[in-house]
């Protein structure tokens, strides 16, 4: 049996509880991309483990970004430990092969 243990799945599911998202308040069937109506008001929704529930309100995309990612716009440098590692030398299988000149 190659199924993962239920405890691993529950741990992964519980890690997502409390996640926030901004949904534009526009007419239509489903939420659209954030870039479609940047000046439209947004409902901030919170994941409770089963469904998205209303959590807050923002008047525009810029305000929603400030609520979802506090401190991201004014940080002069990224937090330590989260910077990507520099690529090493070599031609791993994910890199394009060099063409002979």
Residue pairs with C-beta under 8 A, 6 or more apart in sequence:
13 49
14 49
16 47
16 49
17 47
17 48
17 49
18 46
18 47
19 46
19 47
20 44
20 45
20 46
20 47
20 55
20 67
20 68
21 44
21 45
21 47
21 52
21 68
22 34
22 42
22 43
22 44
22 45
22 58
22 61
22 64
22 65
22 67
22 68
23 31
23 42
23 43
23 45
23 52
24 31
24 32
24 34
24 36
24 37
24 40
24 41
24 42
24 61
25 40
25 41
25 42
25 43
26 32
26 36
26 37
26 40
34 61
34 64
37 61
38 60
38 61
38 62
39 60
39 61
40 60
40 61
41 57
41 58
41 59
41 60
42 57
42 58
42 59
42 60
42 61
42 63
42 64
43 54
43 56
43 57
44 54
44 55
44 56
44 57
44 58
44 64
44 67
44 68
45 52
45 53
45 54
45 55
46 52
46 53
46 54
46 55
56 67
58 64
58 67
65 72
65 73
66 73
91 97
91 98
